[in-house]
Amino acid sequence: MDQLDEKLIKTERLILLPLKANHAAEMFAGLSDVPSYDFTPDIPYQDVATLEERYRRLERRRSPDGQEAWLNWVISSAATREFLGYIQFTVRPLEQRALVAYFVFAAHRRQGIASEAIRASIAEVVAGFRLARVDAEIDTRNAASIALIETLGFLRTRLVPHADEFKGAVSDEYHYSYAVPGGGGLGHQRETRR
């Protein structure tokens, strides 16, 4: 895992940088868009120092009990080096599975950035941990994220009614799973722009 922790992942348009505390200042503005949190219980960070402290915890790359690997990458433009969002995996090696989550800044959505980042990083994480599957949990109201994950070949496995309650509303969740065919990742799936 140590090599994967620090691995830069490159695609045609993107560079995925292992998350560091010193990325907080540049990430802060993109993470401050309030409507981007409509379908999560999260809210924007109050200040750069709070975000930096969170990133410092995530730099450990492991849960305190050692049962989970935390892999986080900042998504940046290969052309401009501008930060565009992040992608994260909570890996449970003993279960041979991971949970993927992602956030693309509002100004950069619907350009295929999330699908390109997920495809590239999932291939690395699957190979690095010999995973059998990758899961995603999405609020049922988040149509864009549902379309993205389904385009990538994830299959809906269940509906979890009243999975959470936040911001004055009940959140139902769809759970998705991608069964890794022979550890092959998503490299052979059809590319679409989101």
Secondary structure, 3 states (H helix, E strand, C coil): CHHHHCCCEECCCEEEEECCHHHHHHHHCHHHCHHHHCCCCCCCCCCHHHHHHHHHHHCCCECCCCCCEEEEEEEEECCCCCEEEEEEEEEEHHHCEEEEEEEECHHHCCCCHHHHHHHHHHHHHHHHHCCCEEEEEEECCCHHHHHHHHHCCCEEEEEEEEEEEECCEEEEEEEEEEECCCCCCCCCCCCCCC
